[in-house]
Amino acid sequence: MARQFMSVRETAEYLKMSVPWVYREAPRVGLAPYRFGSGKNAKLQFKVSDIHAWVKQQRMSAA
């Protein structure tokens, strides 16, 4: 079964960005996090399909 979600750290590694960037900028650029749990124990994760779609959108067209 394929994974549906990536942790913040996995997302940062996949995107070649820092963990603070993922916390701060990912929601601003259109990567919506999912929160699992509540309070201090809540874990943010990102849907793998959302990450792949966002990466595709970042592709620059040949001018």
C-alpha positions as CSV (number, residue, x, y, z in Angstrom):
1,M,0.0,0.0,0.0
2,A,1.4,3.4,-1.0
3,R,1.9,6.0,1.7
4,Q,-0.6,8.8,1.7
5,F,1.1,11.3,3.9
6,M,4.6,12.6,4.6
7,S,5.9,14.1,7.9
8,V,7.2,17.6,7.9
9,R,10.8,16.3,7.9
10,E,10.1,14.0,5.0
11,T,8.4,16.8,3.1
12,A,11.4,19.1,3.7
13,E,13.8,16.4,2.5
14,Y,11.7,15.6,-0.6
15,L,11.5,19.3,-1.6
16,K,15.1,20.0,-0.7
17,M,14.0,22.7,1.8
18,S,14.5,23.2,5.5
19,V,12.1,22.0,8.1
20,P,11.4,25.7,9.2
21,W,10.6,26.5,5.6
22,V,8.0,23.8,5.5
23,Y,6.4,25.0,8.7
24,R,6.5,28.7,7.7
25,E,6.1,28.8,3.9
26,A,4.4,25.6,2.7
27,P,0.9,26.8,3.7
28,R,1.6,30.2,2.1
29,V,2.5,28.6,-1.2
30,G,-0.4,26.3,-1.4
31,L,0.7,23.1,0.5
32,A,-2.0,22.6,3.1
33,P,-0.9,20.6,6.1
34,Y,-3.1,18.0,7.8
35,R,-3.1,18.0,11.6
36,F,-3.3,14.6,13.4
37,G,-3.9,14.8,17.1
38,S,-4.3,17.9,19.2
39,G,-2.3,20.1,21.5
40,K,1.4,19.6,21.9
41,N,1.2,16.1,20.5
42,A,-0.4,17.2,17.2
43,K,1.6,16.1,14.2
44,L,1.5,18.0,10.9
45,Q,1.7,15.9,7.7
46,F,1.3,16.6,4.1
47,K,-0.6,14.6,1.5
48,V,1.8,13.0,-0.9
49,S,-0.5,13.6,-3.9
50,D,-0.7,17.3,-2.9
51,I,3.1,17.6,-2.8
52,H,3.5,16.0,-6.2
53,A,0.8,18.3,-7.7
54,W,2.5,21.3,-6.2
55,V,5.9,20.3,-7.6
56,K,4.4,19.9,-11.0
57,Q,3.0,23.4,-10.8
58,Q,6.5,24.8,-10.1
59,R,7.8,23.5,-13.4
60,M,9.0,26.4,-15.6
61,S,7.9,26.5,-19.1
62,A,10.5,26.8,-21.9
63,A,10.5,30.4,-23.2
